Each structure stands twice: as structure tokens, then as C-alpha cells.
Amino acid sequence: MDAIQWFYYLPLWVLYGGTILIVFLAFEGGFQLGRLRKRRSEGTAASPVGSMVGATLGLLAFMLSFTFATASSHFDARKQVVFEESNAIRTVYGLADMIPEPIHKKISALLREYVDVRLQKVRTREELRSFMDHSEKIHEQLWSEVMDYEVKNPGRINSFFVESLNEMIDIHAKRVTIALRWNIPITIWILLYAVMALGISSMGFHAGLLGARGSFSYLVLVLAFSIVMVLIADLDRPRQGLFNVNQKSMIELRQRMSE
């Protein structure tokens, strides 16, 4: 498994704990270095350091806002493609009524099975592989049924149905692409963690020069930065976490199929 796969399949609670550890070590390391600097040079001024800390944290805030906006746009794209897919499947299912029996019954059953697959929760690599294999197998079965019937009964399959079926399969490819490839690059994550570590360590260094750690403020700082980082990671992941794409349109479609 390469670095980016390892990172995106890392459980969020592990990522949260690791982020807390990084922030803690960065602040504590900067604080101890600041105290050592203060003991060695009593005349060290803290005000210039405070200006540099503000500049570093401003850069970190800019990077966090940029990354959050990117993750949020990826989340919105996943919601949109689910809505598009449910509409595409609904169109194919409706046009299937124009196809004679017995192929109509087979196609309708395959489409209901397809919606059931789309409603499955995918959290692990194995589940994702099963999801993709099952979906592509149904695609092949649908095309096979349509092509076999068209060969035996030329001109009996509505061209709109074939176009809609092709669009449905294309949207599947689009959904997979957005879910697996529309992620924040691992390079940006590395830079974000690096800037965060530098900013927090410079803040700790400033606190060490002043000789005041501020235990409560320190705890709030560690938790706040860790929560923001994990929130961005959660938005950028389609398979786990608190932010999951609403499947209401797909659920309503399945209910309509059952009726």
C-alpha cells in the first residue's frame, strides 16, 4: 500500500490521537527550548518572537481555510453525483417498461439489485473492492441481456433506453473517480502538518521565553488544532467519519421500485 492509501485508510481516531501527539510535542519542545534560551540569555526580548509567532499562525490559518474549502468542495461533489446517479437509474428503470417480457422482468430485477448495491456502506478496502466488482458485474449483465435481445429481435430495444443505460454506467465511473481520486494530495497534508508543527512550536518557544505555559490555554490549543485537522480529513473521506453523503434520493428510488 502506498503512502496516500495508507493515510486515507487510517482510522480517524488514530489520526486524531496522532495529531494531538504532534501538537503536544511541538508545543512542549518549543516551550523547553524557550526556557533554555531564557536561562542562557536573560536579555532576550519576547516581543519580536511574538510577531513571528503571529505571522506563522496566520500562514497556518490561511492553509487550514484553503484545505477546508477544498475538502468541502469534494464533499459537495460526492453529494451531487449521488443525486445524478439516482436520477439516471430512475430514468433507466422507467424506460425499461417499454421493453417486452421476459427481458423487462430481468432488467428490472437487475436494476433493483443495483440500487441495493449502491446503498451499501463502504468503509474498508475489501468492501470497496466488493462494491466495485458487484456494480460492474451488474453492468455486464444488463448489457448482455440488452444485446442478446437486440440480436434476436432487431429494433425492439428503444434507443433512449440504451443511451440512458450508458449514462448510468458513466455516472458510476464518475462516482468512483470522485470518491477515490478527488482527495487532498498527500503533499498538502505533509506541508499542513509541517506548518502546524512549526507554528505551535514557535508559540511554545514564545511561552518558554515568557516563562508561562498556561495549562488550560495549552490544552484548548492542542484540542482545537487537532479537531480542525481531523474535521478536514473527515470531509475529504467518503468511507468513514461523521460526514456521510445523504442517500435519501437513492433510498426513495428503492422504495418506489418496491412499490
TORLO-302496 format. One record per residue: residue number from 1; residue in one letter; x, y, z of N, C-alpha, C, O in turn. Coordinates in steps of 0.05 Angstrom, whole numbers. Example, Ala and Ser with C-alpha at 12.3 -4.5 7.8 and 13.67 -1.06 7.14 Angstrom:
2
NODE/1/A/264/-114/156/246/-90/156/264/-66/156/285/-66/169
NODE/2/S/257/-45/142/273/-21/143/258/1/157/268/23/161
//
This chain:
259
NODE/1/M/17/-24/0/0/0/0/18/25/0/36/27/16
NODE/2/D/13/45/-19/30/68/-19/22/87/3/3/83/18
NODE/3/A/37/110/4/33/129/26/5/140/27/-7/143/48
NODE/4/I/-5/148/3/-32/161/3/-54/141/11/-73/149/24
NODE/5/Q/-52/116/2/-72/96/10/-70/91/40/-91/89/54
NODE/6/W/-46/90/50/-43/85/79/-56/108/95/-69/103/115
NODE/7/F/-52/132/86/-63/155/101/-93/156/100/-106/160/120
NODE/8/Y/-105/151/76/-134/154/73/-149/130/85/-173/133/89
NODE/9/Y/-136/108/90/-150/86/104/-143/85/134/-151/66/148
NODE/10/L/-128/104/143/-122/106/171/-147/114/187/-159/134/180
NODE/11/P/-155/99/207/-179/107/223/-177/135/234/-155/144/241
NODE/12/L/-200/149/235/-199/177/243/-191/180/272/-178/199/280
NODE/13/W/-198/160/289/-190/163/317/-160/160/320/-148/173/338
NODE/14/V/-147/144/303/-118/143/303/-106/169/293/-86/179/304
NODE/15/L/-118/180/272/-108/206/262/-111/228/283/-94/245/285
NODE/16/Y/-133/228/297/-138/248/318/-117/245/340/-106/265/349
NODE/17/G/-112/220/349/-92/216/370/-64/224/361/-49/236/376
NODE/18/G/-58/217/336/-32/225/325/-29/255/323/-7/266/328
NODE/19/T/-50/269/315/-49/298/313/-46/311/340/-30/330/343
NODE/20/I/-60/301/360/-56/311/387/-27/307/396/-16/325/408
NODE/21/L/-16/284/390/12/279/398/31/298/384/50/308/397
NODE/22/I/27/303/358/44/321/343/42/350/355/63/363/359
NODE/23/V/18/359/360/15/386/372/27/388/399/40/407/406
NODE/24/F/23/367/415/34/367/442/65/368/442/77/384/456
NODE/25/L/77/351/425/106/350/424/117/376/412/138/385/421
NODE/26/A/103/388/393/113/413/381/112/435/402/132/450/404
NODE/27/F/90/438/416/89/459/436/109/454/459/123/473/467
NODE/28/E/110/430/469/127/424/492/157/427/484/173/438/499
NODE/29/G/163/418/459/191/422/450/198/451/448/220/459/456
NODE/30/G/180/468/436/185/496/434/187/510/461/203/527/466
NODE/31/F/169/501/480/169/513/507/196/507/522/207/525/534
NODE/32/Q/205/482/520/230/475/534/254/490/521/272/498/535
NODE/33/L/253/493/495/274/508/481/274/537/489/295/550/492
NODE/34/G/249/548/492/247/576/500/257/580/528/270/600/534
NODE/35/R/251/562/547/261/564/574/291/562/575/304/577/590
NODE/36/L/303/544/559/332/542/558/344/567/547/365/576/557
NODE/37/R/332/579/526/342/604/515/340/626/535/358/643/537
NODE/38/K/319/627/551/316/648/571/337/646/593/348/666/602
NODE/39/R/343/621/601/364/617/622/391/626/612/407/637/627
NODE/40/R/397/620/587/424/626/576/427/656/569/449/666/570
NODE/41/S/405/668/562/406/697/555/383/711/567/361/712/556
NODE/42/E/388/723/591/367/736/605/356/761/590/333/769/595
NODE/43/G/372/772/572/363/796/558/347/792/533/341/811/519
NODE/44/T/340/767/528/325/761/503/298/773/504/282/770/523
NODE/45/A/291/788/483/265/802/482/244/783/470/250/768/451
NODE/46/A/221/783/483/200/765/474/182/777/452/169/763/437
NODE/47/S/182/804/450/164/817/431/169/811/402/150/805/387
NODE/48/P/195/811/393/199/803/365/191/774/359/180/768/337
NODE/49/V/195/757/379/186/729/375/156/727/373/145/711/357
NODE/50/G/142/744/388/113/744/387/103/752/359/83/742/350
NODE/51/S/116/771/346/108/779/319/112/756/299/95/752/282
NODE/52/M/134/742/302/139/719/285/119/696/289/111/683/270
NODE/53/V/112/693/315/91/672/321/65/680/307/52/662/296
NODE/54/G/57/705/309/33/714/296/33/710/266/13/702/254
NODE/55/A/56/716/253/58/712/225/56/682/217/43/675/198
NODE/56/T/69/665/233/68/636/227/40/625/231/31/609/215
NODE/57/L/26/633/252/-1/624/257/-20/635/236/-40/622/228
NODE/58/G/-15/659/225/-31/670/204/-28/653/178/-48/648/165
NODE/59/L/-4/645/173/1/627/150/-13/600/154/-25/589/135
NODE/60/L/-12/590/178/-26/565/184/-56/568/181/-69/550/170
NODE/61/A/-67/590/190/-96/595/187/-104/596/158/-125/586/150
NODE/62/F/-87/609/141/-93/610/113/-93/582/100/-111/576/85
NODE/63/M/-73/566/107/-72/539/96/-95/522/105/-106/506/90
NODE/64/L/-103/525/131/-126/510/141/-151/517/126/-167/500/119
NODE/65/S/-156/544/122/-180/552/108/-181/543/80/-202/534/69
NODE/66/F/-158/544/66/-156/534/39/-162/504/37/-177/495/20
NODE/67/T/-150/489/55/-153/460/55/-182/452/62/-193/434/51
NODE/68/F/-194/467/81/-221/462/89/-240/467/66/-259/451/61
NODE/69/A/-236/489/51/-252/495/28/-250/473/6/-270/465/-6
NODE/70/T/-226/462/2/-222/441/-17/-237/416/-9/-250/403/-25
NODE/71/A/-234/408/17/-248/384/27/-278/387/25/-292/368/19
NODE/72/S/-288/411/31/-316/417/30/-327/414/1/-349/404/-3
NODE/73/S/-311/424/-18/-320/421/-46/-320/392/-55/-338/384/-71
NODE/74/H/-302/376/-45/-302/347/-52/-327/334/-40/-339/317/-53
NODE/75/F/-334/342/-16/-358/331/-3/-383/338/-19/-401/321/-23
NODE/76/D/-385/363/-28/-408/372/-43/-409/357/-70/-431/351/-80
NODE/77/A/-386/352/-82/-386/337/-108/-396/309/-104/-410/298/-121
NODE/78/R/-390/296/-81/-399/269/-76/-430/269/-72/-443/251/-81
NODE/79/K/-440/290/-59/-469/292/-56/-483/295/-83/-504/283/-88
NODE/80/Q/-472/312/-100/-484/317/-125/-485/293/-143/-504/288/-157
NODE/81/V/-463/277/-143/-462/254/-161/-481/232/-152/-491/216/-168
NODE/82/V/-486/230/-126/-506/211/-116/-534/218/-127/-549/201/-135
NODE/83/F/-540/244/-126/-566/254/-137/-568/248/-167/-588/239/-176
NODE/84/E/-546/254/-181/-546/248/-210/-549/218/-216/-563/211/-235
NODE/85/E/-536/202/-200/-538/173/-205/-566/163/-199/-576/146/-215
NODE/86/S/-579/172/-178/-606/163/-173/-625/171/-195/-643/156/-202
NODE/87/N/-621/195/-206/-638/204/-228/-633/187/-253/-652/180/-268
NODE/88/A/-608/180/-258/-601/163/-282/-614/135/-279/-624/125/-298
NODE/89/I/-612/124/-255/-623/97/-251/-654/98/-253/-666/80/-265
NODE/90/R/-666/120/-243/-695/123/-245/-704/124/-274/-724/113/-282
NODE/91/T/-688/138/-290/-695/140/-319/-693/113/-333/-711/106/-348
NODE/92/V/-672/98/-327/-669/72/-339/-691/53/-331/-702/38/-347
NODE/93/Y/-698/55/-305/-719/37/-294/-746/44/-307/-762/26/-313
NODE/94/G/-751/70/-312/-776/78/-324/-777/69/-353/-798/60/-363
NODE/95/L/-755/73/-368/-754/65/-396/-755/35/-400/-763/25/-421
NODE/96/A/-748/20/-379/-749/-9/-381/-778/-20/-385/-782/-42/-394
NODE/97/D/-797/-3/-377/-825/-11/-381/-833/-14/-411/-852/-27/-417
NODE/98/M/-817/-2/-428/-822/-3/-457/-811/-27/-470/-815/-32/-494
NODE/99/I/-796/-43/-454/-783/-67/-465/-801/-91/-460/-812/-94/-438
NODE/100/P/-806/-108/-479/-824/-131/-476/-813/-151/-456/-789/-152/-449
NODE/101/E/-831/-168/-447/-823/-191/-430/-811/-212/-448/-817/-213/-471
NODE/102/P/-793/-229/-437/-786/-232/-409/-762/-215/-400/-754/-215/-377
NODE/103/I/-750/-200/-420/-727/-185/-413/-733/-162/-394/-716/-154/-378
NODE/104/H/-757/-151/-396/-765/-129/-378/-762/-138/-348/-752/-123/-332
NODE/105/K/-772/-161/-342/-771/-171/-315/-742/-175/-306/-735/-168/-283
NODE/106/K/-724/-185/-323/-696/-189/-316/-682/-163/-311/-667/-160/-292
NODE/107/I/-687/-144/-329/-673/-118/-326/-683/-103/-301/-667/-91/-287
NODE/108/S/-708/-104/-296/-719/-91/-272/-707/-103/-246/-700/-88/-228
NODE/109/A/-705/-129/-246/-693/-143/-223/-663/-135/-219/-654/-130/-197
NODE/110/L/-649/-133/-241/-621/-125/-240/-618/-96/-230/-599/-90/-215
NODE/111/L/-636/-79/-239/-635/-51/-230/-641/-48/-200/-629/-32/-187
NODE/112/R/-660/-64/-190/-665/-63/-162/-641/-73/-146/-634/-62/-125
NODE/113/E/-629/-94/-156/-604/-104/-143/-582/-83/-144/-567/-80/-125
NODE/114/Y/-581/-69/-166/-560/-48/-169/-564/-26/-148/-544/-16/-137
NODE/115/V/-589/-18/-144/-594/3/-124/-587/-7/-96/-576/8/-80
NODE/116/D/-593/-32/-90/-585/-44/-65/-555/-43/-60/-545/-37/-38
NODE/117/V/-540/-48/-82/-510/-46/-80/-502/-18/-74/-484/-13/-58
NODE/118/R/-515/2/-87/-507/30/-84/-513/39/-55/-500/58/-46
NODE/119/L/-531/27/-42/-538/35/-15/-521/22/7/-523/28/30
NODE/120/Q/-504/4/-1/-486/-9/18/-465/11/29/-456/28/14
NODE/121/K/-459/8/54/-439/25/66/-411/13/61/-406/-11/66
NODE/122/V/-394/29/50/-367/20/43/-347/35/61/-344/59/61
NODE/123/R/-332/19/78/-314/31/97/-285/20/94/-266/34/100
NODE/124/T/-282/-4/86/-256/-17/83/-249/-21/54/-266/-18/36
NODE/125/R/-224/-27/49/-214/-33/22/-228/-57/10/-235/-58/-13
NODE/126/E/-233/-77/27/-246/-102/18/-275/-96/9/-284/-106/-11
NODE/127/E/-289/-80/26/-316/-73/19/-317/-56/-6/-336/-59/-23
NODE/128/L/-298/-38/-10/-297/-22/-34/-292/-39/-59/-305/-35/-79
NODE/129/R/-274/-58/-57/-269/-76/-79/-294/-92/-86/-300/-96/-109
NODE/130/S/-308/-102/-65/-332/-118/-70/-354/-100/-83/-368/-109/-100
NODE/131/F/-356/-75/-73/-375/-56/-84/-371/-51/-114/-390/-52/-130
NODE/132/M/-346/-47/-122/-340/-41/-150/-343/-66/-167/-354/-65/-189
NODE/133/D/-335/-89/-157/-338/-114/-172/-367/-121/-177/-375/-129/-199
NODE/134/H/-383/-118/-156/-412/-124/-158/-426/-105/-178/-442/-114/-194
NODE/135/S/-419/-79/-176/-431/-60/-194/-424/-65/-223/-441/-65/-240
NODE/136/E/-399/-71/-228/-390/-76/-255/-401/-102/-266/-406/-104/-290
NODE/137/K/-406/-121/-249/-418/-146/-257/-447/-142/-266/-456/-153/-286
NODE/138/I/-461/-125/-252/-489/-118/-260/-489/-103/-286/-507/-107/-303
NODE/139/H/-469/-85/-290/-467/-71/-315/-465/-91/-338/-479/-89/-359
NODE/140/E/-448/-110/-335/-443/-131/-356/-468/-147/-360/-475/-153/-383
NODE/141/Q/-482/-154/-339/-507/-169/-342/-528/-153/-357/-542/-164/-374
NODE/142/L/-531/-127/-350/-551/-111/-364/-545/-109/-394/-563/-112/-411
NODE/143/W/-519/-103/-400/-512/-101/-429/-516/-128/-443/-525/-129/-466
NODE/144/S/-509/-149/-429/-512/-176/-441/-542/-182/-448/-548/-191/-469
NODE/145/E/-559/-176/-429/-588/-180/-433/-598/-163/-457/-613/-173/-474
NODE/146/V/-590/-138/-457/-600/-120/-478/-589/-128/-505/-604/-129/-525
NODE/147/M/-563/-134/-507/-551/-141/-532/-562/-168/-543/-567/-171/-567
NODE/148/D/-565/-187/-525/-576/-213/-534/-604/-210/-545/-611/-222/-566
NODE/149/Y/-620/-194/-532/-648/-190/-541/-648/-174/-568/-664/-180/-585
NODE/150/E/-630/-155/-570/-629/-139/-595/-620/-156/-618/-630/-152/-641
NODE/151/V/-602/-174/-614/-593/-192/-636/-616/-210/-645/-619/-214/-669
NODE/152/K/-632/-220/-626/-654/-238/-633/-678/-222/-643/-694/-233/-659
NODE/153/N/-681/-197/-634/-704/-181/-642/-695/-153/-650/-698/-134/-634
NODE/154/P/-684/-150/-673/-673/-124/-682/-694/-102/-681/-716/-105/-690
NODE/155/G/-685/-79/-670/-703/-55/-669/-723/-55/-647/-739/-36/-646
NODE/156/R/-724/-75/-630/-744/-76/-609/-736/-61/-584/-752/-54/-567
NODE/157/I/-710/-55/-581/-699/-41/-558/-699/-11/-564/-688/-2/-584
NODE/158/N/-712/5/-547/-713/33/-551/-685/46/-549/-670/39/-530
NODE/159/S/-678/63/-567/-652/76/-567/-648/93/-543/-625/96/-533
NODE/160/F/-670/106/-533/-667/122/-509/-659/105/-485/-645/115/-467
NODE/161/F/-669/81/-484/-662/63/-462/-632/57/-463/-618/57/-442
NODE/162/V/-621/51/-486/-593/45/-489/-576/69/-481/-556/66/-467
NODE/163/E/-584/93/-489/-569/117/-482/-570/122/-452/-550/130/-440
NODE/164/S/-593/118/-440/-596/122/-411/-579/102/-395/-568/108/-375
NODE/165/L/-579/77/-405/-563/56/-392/-533/63/-393/-519/60/-374
NODE/166/N/-525/73/-416/-497/81/-419/-490/104/-401/-468/105/-389
NODE/167/E/-509/123/-398/-505/146/-380/-503/137/-351/-486/147/-336
NODE/168/M/-519/118/-344/-519/107/-316/-491/95/-310/-481/99/-288
NODE/169/I/-480/80/-329/-454/67/-325/-432/88/-324/-413/86/-308
NODE/170/D/-435/109/-340/-415/131/-340/-415/145/-312/-394/153/-302
NODE/171/I/-439/149/-301/-441/162/-275/-428/145/-253/-416/155/-234
NODE/172/H/-430/119/-256/-416/101/-237/-386/106/-238/-373/109/-217
NODE/173/A/-375/109/-262/-347/114/-265/-340/142/-253/-319/145/-241
NODE/174/K/-358/161/-257/-354/188/-246/-354/187/-215/-338/200/-202
NODE/175/R/-373/171/-204/-375/170/-175/-350/157/-163/-340/166/-142
NODE/176/V/-340/136/-176/-315/123/-167/-292/142/-168/-275/143/-150
NODE/177/T/-290/157/-190/-268/176/-193/-268/198/-172/-248/204/-160
NODE/178/I/-292/209/-166/-294/229/-145/-287/218/-118/-273/231/-102
NODE/179/A/-296/194/-112/-291/182/-86/-262/174/-82/-252/178/-60
NODE/180/L/-249/164/-102/-222/153/-99/-200/172/-107/-177/170/-97
NODE/181/R/-206/191/-125/-184/207/-135/-187/237/-129/-168/252/-131
NODE/182/W/-211/245/-121/-214/273/-113/-209/276/-83/-228/279/-67
NODE/183/N/-184/274/-76/-176/277/-48/-154/298/-46/-140/304/-66
NODE/184/I/-151/309/-23/-129/328/-18/-103/313/-22/-99/293/-8
NODE/185/P/-85/323/-39/-59/308/-43/-44/304/-17/-44/321/1
NODE/186/I/-30/282/-15/-14/276/9/7/297/14/15/301/37
NODE/187/T/17/310/-8/38/330/-5/27/354/11/41/365/28
NODE/188/I/2/362/6/-11/384/21/-14/376/50/-10/393/68
NODE/189/W/-21/351/55/-24/343/83/3/344/98/5/353/121
NODE/190/I/24/336/84/51/337/97/58/366/103/68/372/125
NODE/191/L/54/384/83/61/412/87/43/424/109/53/440/125
NODE/192/L/18/416/110/0/427/130/9/419/158/9/435/177
NODE/193/Y/16/394/162/25/385/188/52/398/195/57/403/218
NODE/194/A/69/402/175/95/415/180/91/444/189/104/452/208
NODE/195/V/74/459/175/69/486/183/56/488/210/62/505/226
NODE/196/M/38/469/216/25/468/242/46/463/264/45/476/285
NODE/197/A/63/444/259/84/438/279/102/462/284/109/468/306
NODE/198/L/110/476/262/127/500/265/112/522/280/124/535/298
NODE/199/G/87/526/273/72/548/286/68/542/316/71/560/332
NODE/200/I/61/517/322/56/510/351/82/511/366/83/520/389
NODE/201/S/104/501/354/130/502/368/139/530/373/151/536/393
NODE/202/S/135/548/353/142/576/357/125/589/379/135/606/394
NODE/203/M/100/581/381/83/591/403/94/580/430/94/595/450
NODE/204/G/102/555/430/113/544/455/139/558/462/145/562/486
NODE/205/F/156/564/442/181/578/447/176/605/459/189/614/478
NODE/206/H/155/620/449/148/646/460/139/643/489/146/659/506
NODE/207/A/122/622/494/113/618/522/137/611/540/137/619/563
NODE/208/G/157/596/529/180/590/545/197/614/552/207/616/574
NODE/209/L/199/633/533/213/658/539/199/675/560/211/688/577
NODE/210/L/172/674/560/156/688/580/155/673/606/150/685/627
NODE/211/G/161/647/605/161/631/630/133/624/640/130/618/663
NODE/212/A/113/624/622/86/618/629/74/599/609/69/607/586
NODE/213/R/68/574/617/57/555/598/27/559/594/17/557/572
NODE/214/G/13/565/615/-16/568/613/-29/541/608/-37/536/585
NODE/215/S/-33/525/629/-41/497/625/-68/494/611/-71/478/593
NODE/216/F/-88/511/619/-115/509/607/-114/518/578/-125/504/561
NODE/217/S/-102/541/573/-100/551/546/-84/531/528/-91/527/505
NODE/218/Y/-64/519/540/-48/499/526/-65/476/517/-63/466/495
NODE/219/L/-82/466/536/-100/443/530/-120/450/508/-124/435/489
NODE/220/V/-131/474/510/-151/483/489/-137/485/462/-149/478/442
NODE/221/L/-113/495/462/-98/498/437/-94/471/424/-98/467/400
NODE/222/V/-84/451/439/-79/425/429/-104/412/417/-104/401/395
NODE/223/L/-126/414/432/-151/401/424/-163/416/399/-173/403/381
NODE/224/A/-161/442/399/-173/458/377/-160/452/350/-173/446/330
NODE/225/F/-133/453/350/-119/447/325/-123/418/316/-126/413/292
NODE/226/S/-124/400/335/-128/372/328/-156/367/316/-159/352/297
NODE/227/I/-176/381/328/-204/377/318/-206/388/290/-219/376/273
NODE/228/V/-194/411/284/-196/423/258/-183/405/237/-194/401/215
NODE/229/M/-159/395/243/-145/377/224/-162/352/218/-164/344/195
NODE/230/V/-173/340/239/-189/316/235/-215/322/221/-225/305/205
NODE/231/L/-227/345/226/-251/354/212/-246/355/182/-263/346/166
NODE/232/I/-223/367/174/-217/368/145/-213/340/134/-223/335/112
NODE/233/A/-199/323/148/-195/296/139/-221/281/136/-225/265/117
NODE/234/D/-240/286/155/-266/273/154/-282/281/130/-294/264/116
NODE/235/L/-282/307/123/-296/317/100/-285/305/74/-299/302/54
NODE/236/D/-259/300/74/-245/291/50/-247/261/46/-238/250/25
NODE/237/R/-259/246/65/-261/217/63/-290/209/59/-307/215/75
NODE/238/P/-296/194/37/-323/185/32/-331/160/47/-354/152/46
NODE/239/R/-312/147/61/-318/120/71/-321/118/101/-330/98/111
NODE/240/Q/-313/139/116/-315/137/145/-318/165/157/-313/185/144
NODE/241/G/-325/165/183/-327/191/197/-355/200/201/-375/185/197
NODE/242/L/-358/225/210/-384/236/217/-399/247/193/-423/248/193
NODE/243/F/-384/256/173/-396/268/150/-400/248/127/-381/242/113
NODE/244/N/-424/238/125/-431/219/104/-451/231/85/-468/246/93
NODE/245/V/-448/224/60/-466/234/40/-495/223/44/-498/199/48
NODE/246/N/-514/241/43/-542/234/46/-551/217/23/-549/225/0
NODE/247/Q/-561/193/28/-571/175/8/-601/175/4/-613/156/-5
NODE/248/K/-613/198/12/-643/199/12/-654/194/-15/-674/180/-18
NODE/249/S/-642/206/-36/-653/203/-63/-652/174/-72/-670/164/-86
NODE/250/M/-630/160/-65/-628/132/-72/-647/115/-56/-658/95/-67
NODE/251/I/-651/121/-31/-670/106/-14/-698/109/-25/-713/90/-26
NODE/252/E/-706/134/-32/-733/139/-43/-737/124/-69/-758/114/-75
NODE/253/L/-715/122/-85/-717/107/-110/-722/78/-105/-738/65/-118
NODE/254/R/-708/67/-85/-711/38/-79/-739/33/-69/-751/12/-75
NODE/255/Q/-750/51/-53/-777/48/-43/-797/48/-66/-817/33/-67
NODE/256/R/-793/66/-85/-810/68/-108/-809/43/-125/-829/34/-135
NODE/257/M/-785/31/-127/-782/6/-142/-798/-16/-129/-810/-33/-142
NODE/258/S/-797/-17/-102/-812/-38/-88/-842/-35/-91/-856/-55/-92
NODE/259/E/-851/-10/-93/-880/-6/-97/-889/-15/-124/-913/-12/-130
//
